[in-house]
Amino acid sequence: MPLLPRSSYSPPSFLANGHLQTLLPTLFRRVRDVCYQRERIDTPDGDFLDLDWSKVGAEKVAILSHGLEGSSQSPYMRGMVRALNQNGWDALAWNFRGCSGEPNKTLRFYHSGATEDLQAVISAVMTQTEYSEIALVGFSLGGNLALKYLGEQEKKVHPLIKKAVAFSVPCDLAASVRKLAKPSNRVYMKRFLVMLHQKIKAKMKVMPGQISDDGYERLKNFRDFDDRYTAPLHGFKDAEDYWQKCSCRAFLKTIPIPTLIVNAKDDPFLAPSCYPLEEANANPNLFLEMPDSGGHMGFMSLNHGGQYWSEWRAISFLQG
């Protein structure tokens, strides 16, 4: 049964708190010893994606997908890149549309179900570089994206893609949105809305008259934002339609390769339905690990190398 009975993660006693685990790495973690080389690829719809490579001359590569309002520079991305390089993997940290420091060319943004962009990245890797093995690693929104992609592809997943790992995944988007709208999560919700507003304003400058932030201050949660922007810009009827069609939970039963999901029980972003117990029991390829602590993309460890437990866990699964 791929539902793992115990997790090896044990946080330092003073860090056994979901909010601390969520906030401290975001605010204070610095991973300096990663050097990227950027590559820009075109998308079929006339846009572009910026890919940041960290190569060590390996025969294996991991493709990393970041979370909401993250980028290749996010500490959790750089930490995973460093760990992969140290263990004999090349790493490709790709930036979602508009997340590389430059507004994208089209009116659309990125979203939780934009698997066509992940496919464009995978295709670029396969056509430009020879590897014997490819792994997918995703965080939060990027984890949902990677898992949805694998489930959509089913038996069509390229044979070079051998394994996948996803951390802190909002497998049920609607439930996660409701959880984030609670008063206890107000600090996160406010921060996300401020960051997304910056994206809207940047797009307004390059596409005057095509998008507006009039009344943006009235948006209080992701339902408001997704109803106004995400759904109409990406062909969904409304926020509920977007969440239903893009939640990875509906695709987990058809994932065809060994895949690990790590969702901490104290993750402040995840509702109970984001822990896919039934799907893990039904799919022999799907492994679900639920540490008691870890927060949202935390999993902090205290060691001289600065490596987090999540990085060790990913390497262990990919190479085991």
C-alpha positions in Angstrom: 0.0 0.0 0.0 1.7 3.3 -1.1 0.3 5.2 1.8 3.5 5.5 3.8 2.8 4.7 7.5 5.4 6.9 8.9 7.5 9.8 7.9 11.2 10.2 8.7 10.8 14.0 9.2 11.3 15.2 12.7 11.6 19.0 13.1 13.6 20.7 15.7 11.4 21.0 18.8 11.1 24.8 18.5 10.1 24.6 14.8 7.2 22.1 15.2 4.7 24.7 14.1 3.1 24.9 10.7 3.1 28.7 10.5 6.8 29.0 11.6 7.8 26.3 9.1 5.9 28.2 6.4 7.2 31.7 7.1 10.8 31.3 8.3 12.2 29.8 5.1 10.5 32.4 3.0 11.7 35.3 5.0 15.2 34.2 6.0 16.6 31.3 4.0 19.3 32.1 1.5 20.9 29.6 -0.9 23.8 31.3 -2.5 25.8 28.6 -4.2 23.6 28.0 -7.2 24.6 29.5 -10.6 22.0 29.5 -13.4 22.3 29.8 -17.1 19.1 31.1 -18.7 17.5 29.8 -21.9 14.3 31.3 -23.4 12.0 29.1 -25.4 9.0 30.1 -27.5 5.5 28.7 -26.8 3.1 27.7 -29.5 0.8 30.7 -28.8 3.5 33.3 -29.4 4.7 33.7 -25.8 7.9 32.7 -24.1 9.2 30.8 -21.1 12.5 31.4 -19.3 14.3 28.3 -18.2 17.2 28.4 -15.7 19.7 25.6 -16.0 22.2 24.4 -13.4 24.3 21.7 -15.0 27.0 19.5 -13.6 27.4 17.4 -16.8 25.0 14.7 -15.5 23.1 12.1 -17.6 20.0 12.8 -15.5 17.9 15.9 -15.2 15.2 17.1 -12.9 12.6 19.7 -14.1 11.5 21.9 -11.1 8.1 23.7 -11.1 7.7 26.5 -8.5 4.7 27.6 -6.4 2.3 30.5 -6.6 4.2 33.8 -7.2 7.5 32.0 -6.9 10.3 31.6 -9.5 13.5 29.8 -10.1 15.0 32.1 -7.4 12.7 31.0 -4.6 14.7 29.5 -1.7 13.0 26.2 -2.0 13.9 26.0 -5.7 17.5 26.9 -5.2 17.8 24.5 -2.3 16.5 21.7 -4.3 18.7 22.6 -7.3 21.8 22.6 -5.1 20.9 19.2 -3.6 20.3 17.7 -7.0 23.6 19.0 -8.4 25.4 17.6 -5.4 23.9 14.2 -6.0 24.7 13.9 -9.7 21.7 15.5 -11.4 21.4 18.5 -13.7 18.5 20.7 -12.7 16.2 22.9 -14.8 14.2 25.4 -12.8 11.6 26.9 -15.1 9.7 30.1 -14.5 6.0 30.3 -15.2 4.7 33.1 -17.5 5.5 36.5 -16.0 7.6 35.0 -13.1 11.1 35.5 -14.6 11.3 39.2 -14.0 9.7 40.2 -17.3 6.0 40.4 -18.2 5.0 37.8 -20.7 3.8 38.8 -24.2 0.2 37.5 -24.1 -2.8 38.5 -22.0 -2.9 35.2 -20.2 -0.9 34.4 -17.0 0.0 31.1 -15.5 -2.3 28.9 -13.5 -2.6 25.6 -11.6 -3.6 23.6 -14.6 -1.4 25.0 -17.4 0.1 21.7 -18.3 0.7 22.8 -21.9 3.5 25.0 -20.6 5.1 22.1 -18.7 4.9 20.1 -21.9 6.7 22.8 -23.8 9.5 22.7 -21.2 9.7 18.9 -21.4 9.8 19.0 -25.2 12.6 21.6 -25.1 14.6 19.4 -22.8 14.2 16.4 -25.0 14.9 18.1 -28.3 18.0 20.0 -27.2 19.8 17.8 -24.7 20.4 14.0 -24.4 19.5 12.6 -21.0 19.0 9.0 -19.9 16.4 10.0 -17.2 14.1 12.9 -16.4 12.4 13.5 -13.1 9.7 16.1 -12.3 9.8 17.9 -9.0 7.0 20.3 -8.0 6.1 22.7 -5.2 2.6 23.7 -4.2 1.0 25.0 -7.4 3.9 23.5 -9.4 3.3 20.2 -7.7 -0.4 20.3 -8.7 0.7 21.1 -12.2 3.2 18.2 -12.4 0.7 15.7 -11.0 -2.1 16.8 -13.3 0.3 16.6 -16.2 1.3 13.0 -15.4 -2.4 11.9 -14.8 -3.5 13.5 -18.1 -0.8 11.8 -20.0 -1.3 8.4 -18.5 0.4 5.9 -20.8 1.6 8.7 -23.1 4.2 9.9 -20.5 7.5 9.8 -22.3 9.6 6.8 -21.2 12.5 9.0 -20.2 10.3 10.5 -17.4 10.9 8.0 -14.6 9.8 9.5 -11.3 8.2 12.5 -9.8 8.1 14.2 -6.4 5.7 16.9 -5.2 5.6 18.9 -2.0 2.8 20.8 -0.2 0.3 20.1 -3.0 -3.2 21.7 -2.9 -4.7 18.6 -4.6 -8.2 20.1 -4.1 -8.0 23.7 -5.2 -11.5 24.7 -4.1 -10.9 23.4 -0.6 -7.5 25.0 -0.4 -8.9 28.3 -1.4 -11.5 28.1 1.3 -8.8 27.2 3.8 -6.7 30.2 2.8 -9.6 32.5 3.1 -9.9 31.8 6.9 -8.9 34.6 9.3 -5.9 32.5 10.6 -4.4 32.7 7.1 -5.0 36.4 6.5 -1.3 37.3 6.4 -0.7 34.8 3.5 -3.8 35.9 1.6 -2.9 39.6 1.8 0.7 38.9 0.6 -0.5 36.8 -2.4 -3.0 39.5 -3.4 -0.4 42.2 -3.2 2.1 40.2 -5.3 -0.6 39.3 -7.9 -1.6 43.0 -8.1 2.0 43.8 -9.1 1.6 41.3 -11.9 -1.6 43.0 -13.1 0.0 46.4 -13.0 3.0 45.3 -14.9 0.7 43.8 -17.6 -1.3 47.0 -17.7 1.9 48.9 -18.7 2.7 46.6 -21.7 -1.0 46.0 -22.7 -2.8 49.3 -22.0 -6.5 49.0 -22.3 -6.6 45.2 -22.3 -6.6 44.6 -18.5 -7.5 46.8 -15.6 -7.0 46.9 -11.8 -9.9 49.2 -11.2 -11.4 48.2 -7.8 -8.7 45.7 -7.1 -8.7 46.7 -3.5 -12.2 45.0 -3.2 -10.7 41.6 -3.9 -10.3 39.8 -0.6 -9.5 36.2 -1.5 -8.6 33.8 -4.3 -12.3 33.4 -5.3 -12.5 37.1 -6.0 -9.2 37.0 -8.0 -9.9 33.9 -9.9 -13.4 35.0 -10.8 -12.1 38.3 -12.1 -8.8 37.3 -13.7 -7.8 33.6 -13.8 -11.0 32.1 -15.1 -11.8 34.6 -17.9 -8.2 35.0 -19.1 -7.8 31.2 -19.4 -11.1 30.0 -20.8 -12.9 28.9 -17.7 -16.5 29.8 -16.9 -15.7 31.0 -13.4 -13.5 30.3 -10.4 -15.4 27.1 -9.5 -15.0 25.8 -13.0 -11.3 26.5 -12.9 -10.7 24.8 -9.6 -12.7 21.7 -10.6 -10.9 21.3 -13.9 -7.4 22.0 -12.7 -7.3 20.2 -9.3 -4.8 17.3 -9.6 -6.8 15.1 -7.3 -9.0 14.0 -10.2 -5.9 12.8 -12.1 -4.0 11.0 -9.4 -5.4 7.5 -10.1 -4.0 7.5 -13.6 -0.4 8.5 -12.8 1.7 5.9 -14.5 5.2 6.4 -12.9 6.4 6.2 -9.3 5.4 9.5 -7.7 5.8 10.8 -4.2 3.5 13.4 -2.6 4.6 14.9 0.7 2.0 17.0 2.4 2.5 18.0 6.1 -0.4 17.6 8.4 0.1 21.1 9.8 0.2 22.8 6.4 -1.9 25.9 6.9 -2.8 26.0 3.2 -4.2 22.5 2.9 -7.7 21.3 3.7 -8.4 17.6 4.6 -9.3 16.8 1.0 -5.8 17.8 -0.1 -4.5 14.6 1.4 -5.4 12.0 -1.3 -5.6 8.8 0.8 -8.1 7.0 -1.4 -6.1 7.7 -4.5 -2.8 6.6 -2.9 -4.5 3.3 -1.9 -5.9 2.8 -5.4 -2.7 3.6 -7.5 0.4 1.4 -6.8 2.5 4.2 -8.4 1.4 6.9 -6.0 3.2 7.3 -2.6 1.7 9.6 0.0 3.8 10.8 2.9 2.2 13.0 5.6 4.7 14.2 8.2 3.1 15.6 11.4 5.0 18.8 10.9 6.6 20.8 8.0 4.1 23.6 7.2 3.8 24.7 3.6 7.1 24.0 1.8 9.0 24.2 5.1 10.5 20.9 6.3 13.4 22.8 7.9 16.5 21.0 9.2 19.4 22.2 11.2 22.7 21.0 9.7 26.0 22.3 8.6 25.2 21.9 4.9 22.0 23.9 5.1 20.1 21.1 3.4 16.4 20.8 4.3 14.7 17.4 4.9 12.6 17.9 1.8 15.7 18.0 -0.4 17.1 14.8 1.2 13.7 13.2 0.8 13.4 14.0 -2.9 16.9 12.7 -3.7 16.2 9.5 -1.7 13.0 8.8 -3.6 14.5 9.7 -7.1 17.5 7.5 -6.6 16.0 4.8 -4.5 
